[in-house]
Amino acid sequence: MESIRAGNTEYIELIVSDAEKEAYVLSNNLNISNFKVLDSKTIRVYDATMSQNQITKTLINSDISIEGITKKNGSLEEYFLNLLNGGSINV
């Protein structure tokens, strides 16, 4: 049941110039450990205590270009689709 609740998670998705550098800044400057690097430019932050403003300000002060920042909510439907068939919908 806990994994189902975790599937319905709010997160902040950031698209930046350098995800590796961003991960370092999140970890060392903001003490955030609950994040996931998706690719070379995209990171998801799952820390609900951290605001978009705090993250944005810290990244800009650390010379990281922000191409996009969005607050998202992973739905229960997406969670089950990922469990059943890797997130794709087969028609």
MMTF fields as JSON, N, C-alpha, C and O atoms, coordinates in Angstrom:
{
  "mmtfVersion": "1.0.0",
  "mmtfProducer": "UNKNOWN",
  "numBonds": 363,
  "numAtoms": 364,
  "numGroups": 91,
  "numChains": 1,
  "numModels": 1,
  "chainsPerModel": [1],
  "groupsPerChain": [91],
  "chainIdList": ["A"],
  "bondAtomList": [4, 2, 8, 6, 12, 10, 16, 14, 20, 18, 24, 22, 28, 26, 32, 30, 36, 34, 40, 38, 44, 42, 48, 46, 52, 50, 56, 54, 60, 58, 64, 62, 68, 66, 72, 70, 76, 74, 80, 78, 84, 82, 88, 86, 92, 90, 96, 94, 100, 98, 104, 102, 108, 106, 112, 110, 116, 114, 120, 118, 124, 122, 128, 126, 132, 130, 136, 134, 140, 138, 144, 142, 148, 146, 152, 150, 156, 154, 160, 158, 164, 162, 168, 166, 172, 170, 176, 174, 180, 178, 184, 182, 188, 186, 192, 190, 196, 194, 200, 198, 204, 202, 208, 206, 212, 210, 216, 214, 220, 218, 224, 222, 228, 226, 232, 230, 236, 234, 240, 238, 244, 242, 248, 246, 252, 250, 256, 254, 260, 258, 264, 262, 268, 266, 272, 270, 276, 274, 280, 278, 284, 282, 288, 286, 292, 290, 296, 294, 300, 298, 304, 302, 308, 306, 312, 310, 316, 314, 320, 318, 324, 322, 328, 326, 332, 330, 336, 334, 340, 338, 344, 342, 348, 346, 352, 350, 356, 354, 360, 358],
  "bondOrderList": [1, 1, 1, 1, 1, 1, 1, 1, 1, 1, 1, 1, 1, 1, 1, 1, 1, 1, 1, 1, 1, 1, 1, 1, 1, 1, 1, 1, 1, 1, 1, 1, 1, 1, 1, 1, 1, 1, 1, 1, 1, 1, 1, 1, 1, 1, 1, 1, 1, 1, 1, 1, 1, 1, 1, 1, 1, 1, 1, 1, 1, 1, 1, 1, 1, 1, 1, 1, 1, 1, 1, 1, 1, 1, 1, 1, 1, 1, 1, 1, 1, 1, 1, 1, 1, 1, 1, 1, 1, 1],
  "groupList": [{"groupName": "MET", "atomNameList": ["N", "CA", "C", "O"], "elementList": ["N", "C", "C", "O"], "formalChargeList": [0, 0, 0, 0], "bondAtomList": [1, 0, 2, 1, 3, 2], "bondOrderList": [1, 1, 2], "singleLetterCode": "M", "chemCompType": "L-PEPTIDE LINKING"}, {"groupName": "GLU", "atomNameList": ["N", "CA", "C", "O"], "elementList": ["N", "C", "C", "O"], "formalChargeList": [0, 0, 0, 0], "bondAtomList": [1, 0, 2, 1, 3, 2], "bondOrderList": [1, 1, 2], "singleLetterCode": "E", "chemCompType": "L-PEPTIDE LINKING"}, {"groupName": "SER", "atomNameList": ["N", "CA", "C", "O"], "elementList": ["N", "C", "C", "O"], "formalChargeList": [0, 0, 0, 0], "bondAtomList": [1, 0, 2, 1, 3, 2], "bondOrderList": [1, 1, 2], "singleLetterCode": "S", "chemCompType": "L-PEPTIDE LINKING"}, {"groupName": "ILE", "atomNameList": ["N", "CA", "C", "O"], "elementList": ["N", "C", "C", "O"], "formalChargeList": [0, 0, 0, 0], "bondAtomList": [1, 0, 2, 1, 3, 2], "bondOrderList": [1, 1, 2], "singleLetterCode": "I", "chemCompType": "L-PEPTIDE LINKING"}, {"groupName": "ARG", "atomNameList": ["N", "CA", "C", "O"], "elementList": ["N", "C", "C", "O"], "formalChargeList": [0, 0, 0, 0], "bondAtomList": [1, 0, 2, 1, 3, 2], "bondOrderList": [1, 1, 2], "singleLetterCode": "R", "chemCompType": "L-PEPTIDE LINKING"}, {"groupName": "ALA", "atomNameList": ["N", "CA", "C", "O"], "elementList": ["N", "C", "C", "O"], "formalChargeList": [0, 0, 0, 0], "bondAtomList": [1, 0, 2, 1, 3, 2], "bondOrderList": [1, 1, 2], "singleLetterCode": "A", "chemCompType": "L-PEPTIDE LINKING"}, {"groupName": "GLY", "atomNameList": ["N", "CA", "C", "O"], "elementList": ["N", "C", "C", "O"], "formalChargeList": [0, 0, 0, 0], "bondAtomList": [1, 0, 2, 1, 3, 2], "bondOrderList": [1, 1, 2], "singleLetterCode": "G", "chemCompType": "PEPTIDE LINKING"}, {"groupName": "ASN", "atomNameList": ["N", "CA", "C", "O"], "elementList": ["N", "C", "C", "O"], "formalChargeList": [0, 0, 0, 0], "bondAtomList": [1, 0, 2, 1, 3, 2], "bondOrderList": [1, 1, 2], "singleLetterCode": "N", "chemCompType": "L-PEPTIDE LINKING"}, {"groupName": "THR", "atomNameList": ["N", "CA", "C", "O"], "elementList": ["N", "C", "C", "O"], "formalChargeList": [0, 0, 0, 0], "bondAtomList": [1, 0, 2, 1, 3, 2], "bondOrderList": [1, 1, 2], "singleLetterCode": "T", "chemCompType": "L-PEPTIDE LINKING"}, {"groupName": "TYR", "atomNameList": ["N", "CA", "C", "O"], "elementList": ["N", "C", "C", "O"], "formalChargeList": [0, 0, 0, 0], "bondAtomList": [1, 0, 2, 1, 3, 2], "bondOrderList": [1, 1, 2], "singleLetterCode": "Y", "chemCompType": "L-PEPTIDE LINKING"}, {"groupName": "LEU", "atomNameList": ["N", "CA", "C", "O"], "elementList": ["N", "C", "C", "O"], "formalChargeList": [0, 0, 0, 0], "bondAtomList": [1, 0, 2, 1, 3, 2], "bondOrderList": [1, 1, 2], "singleLetterCode": "L", "chemCompType": "L-PEPTIDE LINKING"}, {"groupName": "VAL", "atomNameList": ["N", "CA", "C", "O"], "elementList": ["N", "C", "C", "O"], "formalChargeList": [0, 0, 0, 0], "bondAtomList": [1, 0, 2, 1, 3, 2], "bondOrderList": [1, 1, 2], "singleLetterCode": "V", "chemCompType": "L-PEPTIDE LINKING"}, {"groupName": "ASP", "atomNameList": ["N", "CA", "C", "O"], "elementList": ["N", "C", "C", "O"], "formalChargeList": [0, 0, 0, 0], "bondAtomList": [1, 0, 2, 1, 3, 2], "bondOrderList": [1, 1, 2], "singleLetterCode": "D", "chemCompType": "L-PEPTIDE LINKING"}, {"groupName": "LYS", "atomNameList": ["N", "CA", "C", "O"], "elementList": ["N", "C", "C", "O"], "formalChargeList": [0, 0, 0, 0], "bondAtomList": [1, 0, 2, 1, 3, 2], "bondOrderList": [1, 1, 2], "singleLetterCode": "K", "chemCompType": "L-PEPTIDE LINKING"}, {"groupName": "PHE", "atomNameList": ["N", "CA", "C", "O"], "elementList": ["N", "C", "C", "O"], "formalChargeList": [0, 0, 0, 0], "bondAtomList": [1, 0, 2, 1, 3, 2], "bondOrderList": [1, 1, 2], "singleLetterCode": "F", "chemCompType": "L-PEPTIDE LINKING"}, {"groupName": "GLN", "atomNameList": ["N", "CA", "C", "O"], "elementList": ["N", "C", "C", "O"], "formalChargeList": [0, 0, 0, 0], "bondAtomList": [1, 0, 2, 1, 3, 2], "bondOrderList": [1, 1, 2], "singleLetterCode": "Q", "chemCompType": "L-PEPTIDE LINKING"}],
  "groupTypeList": [0, 1, 2, 3, 4, 5, 6, 7, 8, 1, 9, 3, 1, 10, 3, 11, 2, 12, 5, 1, 13, 1, 5, 9, 11, 10, 2, 7, 7, 10, 7, 3, 2, 7, 14, 13, 11, 10, 12, 2, 13, 8, 3, 4, 11, 9, 12, 5, 8, 0, 2, 15, 7, 15, 3, 8, 13, 8, 10, 3, 7, 2, 12, 3, 2, 3, 1, 6, 3, 8, 13, 13, 7, 6, 2, 10, 1, 1, 9, 14, 10, 7, 10, 10, 7, 6, 6, 2, 3, 7, 11],
  "groupIdList": [1, 2, 3, 4, 5, 6, 7, 8, 9, 10, 11, 12, 13, 14, 15, 16, 17, 18, 19, 20, 21, 22, 23, 24, 25, 26, 27, 28, 29, 30, 31, 32, 33, 34, 35, 36, 37, 38, 39, 40, 41, 42, 43, 44, 45, 46, 47, 48, 49, 50, 51, 52, 53, 54, 55, 56, 57, 58, 59, 60, 61, 62, 63, 64, 65, 66, 67, 68, 69, 70, 71, 72, 73, 74, 75, 76, 77, 78, 79, 80, 81, 82, 83, 84, 85, 86, 87, 88, 89, 90, 91],
  "secStructList": [7, 2, 2, 2, 2, 2, 2, 1, 7, 3, 3, 3, 3, 3, 3, 3, 1, 7, 2, 2, 2, 2, 2, 2, 2, 2, 2, 2, 6, 1, 7, 7, 7, 7, 3, 3, 3, 7, 1, 1, 1, 3, 3, 3, 3, 7, 7, 6, 6, 1, 7, 2, 2, 2, 2, 2, 2, 2, 2, 2, 2, 6, 6, 7, 7, 3, 3, 3, 3, 3, 3, 3, 3, 7, 7, 2, 2, 2, 2, 2, 2, 2, 2, 2, 2, 6, 6, 7, 7, 7, 7],
  "xCoordList": [0.817, 0.0, 0.864, 0.517, 1.98, 2.879, 3.424, 3.558, 3.74, 4.259, 3.192, 3.519, 1.924, 0.841, 0.729, 0.561, 0.819, 0.794, 1.977, 1.847, 3.121, 4.315, 4.147, 4.763, 3.325, 3.083, 2.296, 2.342, 1.59, 0.814, 1.595, 1.178, 2.721, 3.68, 3.775, 3.804, 3.824, 4.05, 5.553, 6.307, 5.983, 7.407, 7.61, 6.689, 8.826, 9.211, 10.171, 11.195, 9.834, 10.702, 11.443, 10.838, 12.761, 13.606, 14.344, 14.883, 14.358, 15.165, 16.229, 15.922, 17.477, 18.59, 19.702, 19.633, 20.723, 21.843, 22.734, 23.332, 22.827, 23.74, 23.163, 23.296, 22.528, 21.867, 22.87, 22.553, 24.066, 25.078, 25.477, 25.59, 25.686, 26.023, 24.834, 25.011, 23.626, 22.428, 22.295, 21.957, 22.559, 22.473, 23.443, 23.113, 24.629, 25.62, 25.094, 25.203, 24.522, 24.005, 22.824, 22.746, 21.901, 20.756, 21.222, 20.71, 22.189, 22.683, 23.486, 23.27, 24.4, 25.33, 24.856, 25.134, 24.154, 23.72, 22.348, 22.093, 21.462, 20.099, 19.82, 18.734, 20.796, 20.654, 19.453, 18.771, 19.203, 18.132, 18.741, 19.712, 18.172, 18.652, 17.581, 17.881, 16.344, 15.243, 14.986, 14.033, 15.858, 15.692, 16.184, 16.892, 15.797, 16.185, 16.644, 15.939, 17.829, 18.347, 17.782, 18.047, 17.002, 16.375, 17.248, 17.295, 17.937, 18.864, 19.839, 19.9, 20.593, 21.643, 21.11, 21.877, 19.801, 19.229, 18.032, 17.555, 17.542, 16.284, 16.443, 17.028, 15.906, 15.915, 14.526, 13.856, 14.112, 12.871, 13.22, 13.97, 12.666, 12.884, 11.608, 10.534, 11.737, 10.584, 10.487, 9.696, 11.266, 11.27, 10.148, 10.253, 9.086, 7.908, 8.162, 7.386, 9.222, 9.504, 10.217, 10.313, 10.711, 11.485, 10.595, 9.932, 10.58, 9.743, 10.483, 11.711, 9.703, 10.291, 11.175, 12.237, 10.743, 11.516, 12.885, 13.884, 12.939, 14.219, 15.159, 16.342, 14.62, 15.439, 15.935, 17.121, 15.036, 15.395, 16.471, 17.458, 16.287, 17.251, 18.631, 19.638, 18.68, 19.958, 20.637, 21.851, 19.875, 20.464, 21.008, 22.098, 20.252, 20.711, 21.976, 22.918, 22.007, 23.202, 24.397, 25.54, 24.14, 25.213, 25.554, 26.248, 25.072, 25.355, 24.821, 25.46, 23.669, 23.027, 21.841, 20.95, 21.834, 20.735, 19.519, 19.622, 18.37, 17.121, 16.301, 15.919, 16.035, 15.234, 13.755, 12.898, 13.45, 12.059, 11.943, 12.817, 10.856, 10.58, 9.061, 8.304, 8.639, 7.214, 6.921, 7.654, 5.846, 5.38, 4.39, 3.412, 4.642, 3.807, 3.326, 3.844, 2.323, 1.778, 1.599, 0.764, 2.381, 2.251, 0.939, 0.718, 0.069, -1.25, -1.215, -0.273, -2.236, -2.384, -2.508, -2.009, -3.174, -3.318, -1.95, -1.673, -1.091, 0.257, 1.041, 1.786, 0.878, 1.567, 1.199, 2.081, -0.098, -0.531, -0.134, 0.202, -0.164, 0.301, 1.768, 2.168, 2.561, 3.977, 4.175, 5.064, 3.365, 3.458, 3.09, 3.759, 2.022, 1.492, 2.298, 2.577, 2.67, 3.344, 4.365, 4.489, 5.07, 6.156, 5.711, 6.504, 4.462, 3.989, 3.391, 2.845, 3.474, 2.897, 1.474, 1.118, 0.687, -0.703, -0.822, -0.543, -1.232, -1.409, -2.877, -3.731, -3.16, -4.547, -4.824, -5.94],
  "yCoordList": [-1.194, 0.0, 1.262, 2.262, 1.205, 2.365, 2.703, 3.878, 1.683, 1.946, 2.583, 3.359, 2.265, 2.889, 4.362, 5.21, 4.674, 6.085, 6.839, 7.995, 6.188, 6.834, 7.108, 8.033, 6.32, 6.528, 7.789, 8.294, 8.302, 9.525, 10.668, 11.212, 11.026, 11.926, 13.245, 13.276, 14.321, 15.639, 15.859, 15.485, 16.472, 16.733, 17.978, 18.45, 18.494, 19.622, 19.08, 18.482, 19.294, 18.839, 20.041, 21.052, 19.913, 20.997, 20.558, 19.454, 21.442, 21.23, 22.318, 23.51, 21.889, 22.816, 22.555, 21.607, 23.4, 23.249, 22.065, 21.452, 21.738, 20.677, 19.987, 20.492, 18.839, 18.135, 17.629, 17.561, 17.275, 16.788, 17.896, 17.662, 19.091, 20.236, 20.597, 20.945, 20.509, 20.798, 19.816, 20.213, 18.541, 17.523, 17.861, 17.705, 18.32, 18.713, 19.883, 19.87, 20.894, 22.076, 21.698, 22.15, 20.872, 20.449, 19.737, 19.977, 18.871, 18.065, 18.891, 18.785, 19.702, 20.405, 21.781, 22.17, 22.514, 23.859, 23.875, 24.689, 22.967, 22.953, 21.74, 21.614, 20.862, 19.638, 18.79, 18.209, 18.726, 17.89, 16.558, 16.527, 15.472, 14.151, 13.373, 12.364, 13.833, 13.124, 13.705, 14.456, 13.344, 13.768, 12.661, 11.747, 12.76, 11.747, 12.436, 13.29, 12.068, 12.577, 11.69, 10.488, 12.282, 11.511, 11.423, 10.384, 12.508, 12.527, 13.685, 14.239, 14.054, 15.066, 16.467, 17.355, 16.676, 18.008, 18.03, 19.106, 16.864, 16.817, 16.154, 15.078, 16.825, 16.297, 16.485, 17.488, 15.504, 15.614, 15.697, 14.871, 16.71, 16.916, 16.509, 17.053, 15.55, 15.019, 15.563, 15.056, 16.573, 17.166, 18.198, 19.292, 17.856, 18.728, 19.981, 20.933, 20.003, 21.167, 22.279, 23.404, 21.979, 22.946, 23.61, 22.922, 24.943, 25.659, 25.851, 25.79, 26.085, 26.382, 27.616, 27.665, 28.616, 29.855, 29.606, 30.144, 28.796, 28.493, 27.773, 28.101, 26.799, 26.027, 26.921, 26.906, 27.699, 28.577, 29.579, 29.75, 30.235, 31.236, 30.613, 31.192, 29.45, 28.788, 28.36, 28.508, 27.833, 27.414, 28.606, 28.534, 29.703, 30.903, 31.451, 31.829, 31.498, 31.969, 31.046, 31.451, 29.809, 28.841, 28.756, 27.833, 29.711, 29.797, 28.618, 28.182, 28.109, 27.034, 27.639, 28.223, 27.497, 28.016, 27.113, 25.893, 27.723, 26.981, 27.169, 28.287, 26.062, 26.107, 25.897, 26.344, 25.218, 24.986, 24.467, 23.747, 24.836, 24.333, 24.182, 25.114, 22.991, 22.683, 21.867, 20.938, 22.22, 21.413, 20.4, 20.775, 19.123, 18.062, 17.131, 17.121, 16.35, 15.373, 14.059, 13.956, 13.053, 11.733, 11.115, 10.942, 10.782, 10.272, 8.779, 8.081, 8.316, 6.897, 6.114, 4.994, 6.708, 6.059, 5.843, 4.759, 6.869, 6.735, 5.657, 4.899, 5.586, 4.587, 3.177, 2.342, 2.909, 1.574, 1.275, 0.134, 2.271, 2.055, 1.659, 0.761, 2.326, 1.981, 0.575, -0.143, 0.177, -1.181, -2.231, -3.257, -1.965, -2.961, -3.099, -4.213, -1.987, -2.099, -1.003, -0.51, -0.632, 0.327, 1.725, 2.496, 2.072, 3.424, 3.649, 4.723, 2.662, 2.848, 2.317, 1.388, 2.923, 2.495, 1.717, 2.247, 0.473, -0.365, -0.393, -0.8, 0.046, 0.092, -1.09, -1.238],
  "zCoordList": [0.0, 0.0, 0.0, -0.629, 0.705, 0.764, -0.621, -0.963, -1.421, -2.767, -3.652, -4.55, -3.413, -4.176, -3.805, -4.682, -2.521, -2.101, -2.69, -3.092, -2.739, -3.291, -4.779, -5.309, -5.456, -6.873, -7.161, -8.283, -6.202, -6.347, -5.701, -4.679, -6.298, -5.694, -6.446, -7.676, -5.693, -6.256, -6.356, -5.458, -7.463, -7.627, -8.482, -9.148, -8.451, -9.29, -10.339, -10.007, -11.604, -12.691, -13.256, -13.611, -13.331, -13.816, -15.07, -15.137, -16.061, -17.258, -17.225, -17.247, -17.171, -16.963, -17.974, -18.757, -17.947, -18.866, -18.507, -19.391, -17.225, -16.776, -15.539, -14.424, -15.74, -14.631, -13.599, -12.412, -14.035, -13.089, -12.114, -10.91, -12.635, -11.785, -10.889, -9.721, -11.445, -10.653, -9.494, -8.378, -9.752, -8.695, -7.567, -6.391, -7.924, -6.916, -6.077, -4.851, -6.744, -6.046, -5.152, -4.01, -5.66, -4.852, -3.594, -2.501, -3.762, -2.649, -1.646, -0.439, -2.137, -1.253, -0.783, 0.352, -1.627, -1.243, -0.575, 0.312, -1.005, -0.472, 0.42, 0.984, 0.541, 1.357, 0.939, 1.782, -0.368, -0.902, -1.332, -2.088, -0.851, -1.264, -2.022, -2.662, -1.954, -2.592, -3.986, -4.193, -4.94, -6.324, -7.242, -6.818, -8.508, -9.486, -10.762, -11.299, -11.249, -12.514, -13.62, -13.649, -14.533, -15.605, -16.845, -17.502, -17.166, -18.296, -18.081, -16.984, -19.102, -18.935, -18.65, -18.276, -18.824, -18.601, -17.653, -17.294, -17.243, -16.491, -15.129, -15.006, -14.107, -12.735, -12.14, -12.384, -11.359, -10.592, -9.119, -8.599, -8.444, -7.016, -6.289, -6.548, -5.379, -4.652, -3.227, -2.432, -2.893, -1.555, -1.447, -2.002, -0.742, -0.645, 0.186, 0.108, 0.971, 1.814, 1.051, 1.543, -0.13, -0.897, -1.951, -2.727, -1.981, -2.945, -4.269, -4.33, -5.322, -6.627, -6.543, -7.164, -5.778, -5.648, -5.037, -5.514, -3.987, -3.337, -4.303, -4.397, -5.009, -5.948, -7.074, -7.402, -7.667, -8.781, -8.38, -9.095, -7.253, -6.783, -6.587, -6.995, -5.971, -5.711, -7.007, -7.142, -7.959, -9.236, -10.013, -10.58, -10.043, -10.749, -10.097, -10.795, -8.771, -8.061, -8.27, -8.057, -8.684, -8.938, -10.422, -10.848, -11.208, -12.648, -13.458, -14.415, -13.084, -13.838, -14.579, -13.964, -15.901, -16.719, -16.581, -16.701, -16.328, -16.183, -17.454, -17.8, -18.144, -19.366, -19.068, -19.831, -17.959, -17.6, -16.185, -15.701, -15.522, -14.181, -14.062, -14.335, -13.65, -13.579, -12.341, -12.005, -11.666, -10.541, -11.101, -11.749, -10.853, -11.416, -10.322, -9.206, -10.676, -9.748, -10.486, -11.384, -10.112, -10.71, -10.258, -9.06, -11.199, -10.835, -10.556, -10.93, -9.908, -9.625, -10.93, -11.04, -11.913, -13.217, -13.864, -14.378, -13.841, -14.393, -13.664, -14.286, -12.366, -11.558, -12.019, -12.221, -12.187, -12.604, -14.047, -14.362, -14.926, -16.294, -16.311, -17.052, -15.497, -15.41, -14.873, -15.33, -13.917, -13.377, -14.418, -14.545, -15.16, -16.089, -17.373, -17.815, -17.968, -19.268, -19.517, -20.638, -18.519, -18.693, -19.067, -19.608, -18.794, -19.042, -20.407, -20.661, -21.313, -22.637, -22.665, -21.94, -23.51, -23.645, -24.948, -26.023, -24.849, -26.032, -26.415, -25.627, -27.635, -28.095, -28.998, -29.495]
}
